[in-house]
Amino acid sequence: RNAQEQSAYLQNADEALQEYLAEGEYRTEAAQAFIEHVYPVELDITESGAFWQTMAELLNEYRQRVRVYYLAIPPAIFGVCCQNLAKYDLVDERSRVVVEKPLGYNADTANAINEEIARYFDESAIYRIDHYLGKETVQNLMALRFTNVIFEQLWDAKSIDHVQISISETVGLEGRAGFYNEAGALRDMVQNHLLQLLCLVAMESPHKMKASSIRAEKVKVLESLRPMRGDDVKRHTVRGQYVAGNHKGKLVPGYLEELAEAQSNTETFVALRAYVDNWRWARVPFYLRTGKRMKQRCAEIVIQYKEVSHRVYDRDAGALAPNRLVIRLQPEESIQLTMMAKDLDTLDMRLQPATLNLNFSDTYKKFKSDAYKRLILDAVSANPSLFIHRDEVAHAWAWIDPIIDAWQSDAQDPHLYRAGTWGPEESDELLAEDGFKWFNAGEQH
């Protein structure tokens, strides 16, 4: 970059720090000290040449420092990028590489990408990032489970009726048309984010809170997922695609309109019923759901407990609602526990649901969640606990690929749903078959 371009880039970096740092975190002197070490360089990653040489000379002035290479590039060129890093002597025992999803298009391509990276980096130096795992509430899920006996003793099929994990988005393609039309919601969201959250809900307690122990328990969950093929896929999955609708009073286009195509079979919505076939979770359904152009932006885990086995209050006391634990990841991070209590507005013995609410923003006044900040610091500190191991990627794709194959063999169009809704009606029917309803954020339950 020339001097003018570099100055503009650094100015943008400073403005970004001011915008995104939590209140009181931005300090002019510290920001300037940081920016003095930012060197924007334009180069063709796929070719070796003068730009690579320039970057190598720059970085080799700091050979004793930890080097973290964050590859915010298409996965198809992860390999050649790592090759050039090695070619110019930029990979050593203090080097780490961070890669983002999607890691591949299926099991074969994911394995090929992992093989390419592994030629130049040891597995211990490869950090596969999933920003949902960096959210404070996700980490609190493990703390909730493994440090509180009242939850751990009630965290199994004896007490839990079913589990819902939803990630809903209000946006459409947002400039990702090419990628998204090739991938779809199952590859883009379920294979990584949703399955990772399922693992954290279903995993056994690790021996220690160390990366190897945590990853080993997550792999066991993925291995225990009941495979789906053929008719199983028809019974347990719903795929949808949004059409034009209304969001917050504003008309928004349908998927095909945004894509500027006359036809596409790509799903923008997925709902599915999964089972973890082990003793802890025998016959407990896990409902996973994700979609674009939905009514609200939200990511949450709902643990629905069973009803009490014997009712001791008479019917006049009112209906008994089972306990529910809601772990919300976005937009705000919170943990809510709903239980039955006496209605204090009456002298009669009337029961009503009451909610205990731990809202992180209210409880911790300086709290401002930044998952990426946490994860990048972990990469610098060589702490891979919240990153994904290669084995997890392989097992996730092994479960996802047969679903994709069944959809392609069936060749049915996805169910349509209007933008600004909670998805196709068939998604509601999936839960209604089992006597359940989706827990939709912002609605009375």
N, C-alpha and C positions, 0 to 999 in steps of 0.2 A: 504494500500500500504506500502511496505517497504521503508526505507529511500532513497534507490537509485531510485526507481520508482517515489517517490514523488519529488525528486530533478529534475529528468528529466521532469516531468510534469510541474513544476514551471518554468523551463528553457524554455520549449515550450510556456508557457503563456507569458513570457517576450518577446520572439521573435515575438509572434503574435501581441503584443502591438506595437512593433517597426514597424512591417509591415503594420498594418492596421490603426494606428492613422494618422491623417492628418499631413502634414509637420509642424514641430514646436510644435506639441502637446505632443510628447513623452519627458518626463523629468525623468531622471534616479531615482532621489530621490522619486518622486511621484509613479513611477512604483514599486519600491522596497517596499514602504509603502503599496501599494495595494497588492502585491504578498504575503506579510507577513500575510495577512488575507485570503489567499486562502488555503483551506484544501481539497485536493482530497481524496475521500472515495469510495471504492468499496463496493457495497452491492446488495443483491437480493431484488428488490423493492417489489416483490410479497410475501415475507416471512418476518415475524418479527424475531428479533434475536439480537445477540451481535452488529452487525454493526449499526442497527437502534439505539440501546442504546448508542453506542459511538457517533453517530451524534447528538443525543438528548442532551447528556452531553456537547458536544461542543457548540451547538447553545444556550443552556440554560444559558450559561455564559453571553449572550447578550440579555436578555429577554426584555430590554427596547428599543431595536432596531426594526426597520421595517424589516420584513422578507418577501422576495419575492421568492417563489418557482417556478422555471421555469421548466416545465415538457417537456423536449425534449425527449419524450418516446412515444411508440405506444399508441393511444387513448384507446385501450382495457384495459390498466392497469392504466389509470388515477384514476379510482375509488379506487383500492386497494392501490395505492400510497397515496392518500388523507386520506384513512382510517388509514394507518400506521402513517402518520403525526399527525393525531388526537390522535391515541392510545398512542403515546409517548409525548403527551402534547406539540406539536409543532405548534398548531393552536390557535391563539388568535385574539383579535380585531385589532392587528397591522399586521396580516399576510395576504398576498395576493398570489394568484396562477395564473401563466401565462400558457396558453395552446395553442398549435399550431394546425393548420389545418393539416390533414382533421379531422373535428369533426364529425365522423360518416360516414356511408356508404349510409344512406338514412335518411328520417325524423325520423323513429322509433329508429334507432341506435343512432342518434344524441341526441334525447330526452332522451334515456336511459343513455348516457354518462353525459349529463347535470344534470340529476337527481342524479347520483352517486356523482358528484362533489358537488352538492348543499346540500348533507347531512352533509358536513363538512365545506363548505365555503358559506357565504352569496353571493348573486349575485353581490353586490357592491365590493366584494373582488375577483371576478373571471374576469380575463383579457384574453379574446380570441384575440390572436394577428394575424394580417394580415399585413405583413411588407410593402405592397404597401401603406397602409394608413399612414405610417410613413415617406414617401417620401416628401421632401419639396415641390415638384411641386403639389402633391395632396392637401397639405394644402394651397398652393397658388391658387388652383382652387377655393376654398371657398372664399379666400380673393378677387380674381378676380371678382367673382360673386356678393358678398354681400357688397363690398365697392366701386364699380365702377358703376355708374349709366349708363354709355354707354353700359355696358354688360348686367346688370340686366334687363334693359328695352327691350333688344333684345334677351331675353333668353326664347323663347317660340315658339309655333307652327306658329305664325304669321311671324316669321323671320327665323327660322331654318328649313332647308330642311330635313336633316337627321343627325344622329350621328353615328360615327364609334368608337369602342373601340377594340384595338388589343393588344394582348400580344404574341409575337412570340419568339421562342427559337431556337437556332441552335444546341443545344445538343440533344442527344438521351436519353437512359434510365439512364446512369450515376449511375449504381449500385442500381437503384430503381426498378428493373424488377418485383420482387414479388408484391410490393405495386402497381406499376403502372398498371400492367396487370389486377389487380382486380378493380382498380378505373377508369382509363381512363381520358381523358382530361376534360370531362364535370364535373365530380366530383372533379378532382384535381384543376381545374383552374376557370371554369365558376361559380360554386356554391359559390365560395368565392371571389376571386380577381376581376373577371369581373363584377359580380353583385354589389360588393361594389363600384367599380368605376362608374357603371351606377347610383347607388343611389346618389352619390355625384354630378353627372351632373344634375340629374332630380329633386332632392329634393327642397322643398320650403325653404325659409330662416328660420332658427331656431329662436325662440324667443330670445335666448341668445346663445353665443358660449360656452355652457356647455354640458356635456355628455348627460344628459337626453333629452335636446331639440334636439340635433343633431341626436341622436338615434331614437327619435320619428318620425322625418321627414324621416329618411331612411326607417323605417318600413312602413310608408305611401306609399312610392314608391314601395316597394316589394308587398304590398297589391294591388297596382294598376296595376301590371304586368298582361297583358292579358294571361289567362291560355292557354296552348297548349295541345291538346290531339288528338290521332288518326291521321286523315288526316292533321290537322294543323301542326303536327310535320313533316310530309313529305314535306309540302309546305315551312316551315319556318326554317328547320335545314339541315345542311350538316355535315356528319361525314366522316373522312378520316383516312388513315393509310399510313405511309411512307414506300416506298421501297428503295432499294439501289440507291444512286445517287452521286452527286458531290458537295462538299462544299469547296469553295475557292481553287479549283484545287486538292482537296484530295477526293479520293473515300471513301464513308462512307456506312456502311451496312444498310440493311432494318430493320424494326421493328422485323420481325420474326427471322431474323438472330441474332440480338442482344438478343432476348428473348430465342433463341435456342429451338424454338417450330415450329412445322409444320403448326399449324393453331391457330389463335386468332382473335376474333371479336372486340377486344378492339380498341377504337378510339384514335389516337394520334393527331387528329385535329378536331376542331369543329368550325362551323360558323353558326350563327343563326340570325334571324330577330325577334326582340321583340318590343312590344308596351306597353307604359305606358298610361293606359286609364284614363286620367284626363283632365281637361280643358287646362292646360298649354301645354300638350304634345299630344293632340288629333291628331291621324293619322301621327305622326312623327315616322318613323322607327328608331330603335336603332339596329345597326349591331354589333354583338359581334363575335370576332374571336380569336382563340388561337391554337397553334400547336407546335409540336417538329420537329426538323430537317428542319427548314424553312430557307429561304435565308438570313435573318438578324435577329439578336437579337434586339428586340425593344418592347417597351410598350408605347402606345400613345393613346390619345383621340382626335378625329377629329370632330369639330363642323362645319358642312357644312351649310352655310347660303343660302338663296334663292337668285335668280337673281333679279335685279332691275325690278320693275313692268313696267317701261316705258323707252325706250332707247331714249336719247336726242342727242347722237352723231351718225353721219351717219356711214355706214358700212366701209368706208375707214379708220376710226379711229381704226379698229381692233376689234377682238372678245372681249366680256366682260366676264370675269370670276367672278363667285360669290365669296364673301368673305369666308375665311376659317380660323378658329382658331385651331391650332395644339398644344396640350399640351403633351409634350414628357416626359416620366418618366424614360426611360432608352434607350440606355446606358448613354447618357448625359441628363441632365434635362434642359428643355427649354420651352418657350412659344413663338409661332410664329403666327402672324396675317398677312394674305395675303389680300391685297386690290388693287383696280385699281388706277393707277396714270399715269400721262403723261410721255411718253418716252423722257427723257432729251437728248438723243443722236440725236434727229432730230428736225428741226424747224417746221415740220408738226405736226398737232394735231393727234398724235398716242398714243394709250393707251396700257399699259402693266401691268401685275401683279407686285406688289412690296411687299416685306415682311419685316415687323417689327419683329426683333428677339431679345428676351430676353434670352440669354444663361447664366445660373446661374454661370457657371465656369468662363466665361469671365467677367461678371458684378461684381461678388463677388469673388475676387481673392483667398480668403482663404476658399471658399466654397468647402466642401467635404461631400457629402450627405451620411449619414449613418442612414438608417431607423430604424434598430434594436436599435442603441444607443439611438435614440430619444424615441422610445417606451419603452425601459427598464427604462429610466429615468422617463418617465411618470408613469410607474407602481410603481416605488419607491416613487414618489411624489403623488400617489393616484389620478392621473388624467386619467380617463377612456375614454376621449372624442374620441380618435382614436382607441379604441378597440370595439369589436363587442358584442352586447347584445344578450342574449339568444333568444329573440323574432326575431331578425334578422336571426339567424341561422334557426329557425323553418320556417319562411316565405320563405327563400331561398330554403330550401329543398322541401317545399310544391309546389314550382314552378318547380323545377328540376325533382322531382320524376316521374311525368306523362310523361316527355320526355323520360326518361330512360325506363319506362314501354312500351311506344310506340315503341321504338327501339327494345326492346327484343321481342315484339309481331310480329314485322315486320320481324325480323331475317335476314335482308339483310346485306351482307358484307359491310364494310366501303369502300368508294371510295379511290382508290390508288393515291398517288402522290409521285413524286420523291423527295428524300432528296435534300435540296438546292434550293427548289422552294417555292412559296408562297401558296402551298396547292393544292387541287384538283380543276379541272376546274369547277366543280359543284359549288364551292364557288363563283367564278366569276359570274356564271349564276344567283346565288341568288340575287346579286345586279343588274345585267343587266336587270332582270325582271322589276325593278323599274326605270331603266334608269341611274343607278349609277355605279361607279367603286370603287374598294378598293383603299385607299390611302396607297401605299406601300413605306416604308421608303427608301430613297436613290434613288428614281425614279423621273423623271420629271412629273409634274402634270399641 
